[in-house]
Amino acid sequence: MSESAVRVEHLSFRYPGGPDVLTDISFTIAPGEIIGLVGPSGAGKSTLLQHLNGLLPSKLPEFVGQVCIDNIPVARQTIAEVRRRVGFLFQDPDDQLFCPTVFEDVAFGPLNLGLSDDEVRQRVRDSLTSVGLADYEPRSTLRLSLGERKRVCLAGVFACQPSVLALDEPFSSLDPRARRKLIAILKQFSGSQIIATHDLDIVVDLCHQVLLLDGGQLRAAGQTRDILGNVALMERHGLEVPWRLRPK
Ligand code: ADP
């Protein structure tokens, strides 16, 4: 079997009682590869990301197909292992942060992994340092800027040492400096990443490949510049060619 960090095969999904939201989606992500997941609002990007760590029910008839992380099929029995491997960053940090202090929030994942107190403290220190918030441990999670809250969330994800990051609109509402910091942090991460975003200039900067989703179907997949620089394709799906790829 070929090595893939993420393998999605013929995935179709609908929310109970609703119409199809994803239809026959297949793709793979190689270890270390960064994928941009683009498409208009309502295309199914968040729904697809949530399938990567089993946030949505994977039972018939709503779910058809298979999702594998490091060759482990996402299923009820494997959910703990899958979630250890896939770090999920929600669009809104308020959906992720729930402890009073930064330390407690970042420590939550490693504590759940059953690590010793010393290991937990070390992981919290290392992951806060990697997001540039080394001295934030005692701070209240309520008294941080949006960019800082996103970075605390990311520290909590890093503290579990995932092999895959699934990031839902990580750059939305960030000011340019906070964006640059986040981009630099993501560039340092050695695992695989799939990033759902409307920030297509960042996709050009960060992503090796792009998946274009529209109406729940995978409409195009390939090298970032080939997909995002294709004017006709982008217009067909309500997207704009990013500034950096526009003819001068
Ligand atoms: P995107 O992230 O591309 O904006 P979403 O995955 O959020 O797309 O949404 C895809 C479709 O699924 C939309 O039509 C949305 O209304 C619907 N949807 C999203 N979440 C739910 C839910 N919890 N229950 C029912 N329908 C949902």
Boltz pocket constraint, residues with backbone or C-beta under 6 A from the ligand:
constraints:
  - pocket:
      binder: B
      contacts: [[A, 15], [A, 18], [A, 21], [A, 39], [A, 40], [A, 41], [A, 42], [A, 43], [A, 44], [A, 45], [A, 46], [A, 47], [A, 48]]
      max_distance: 6.0
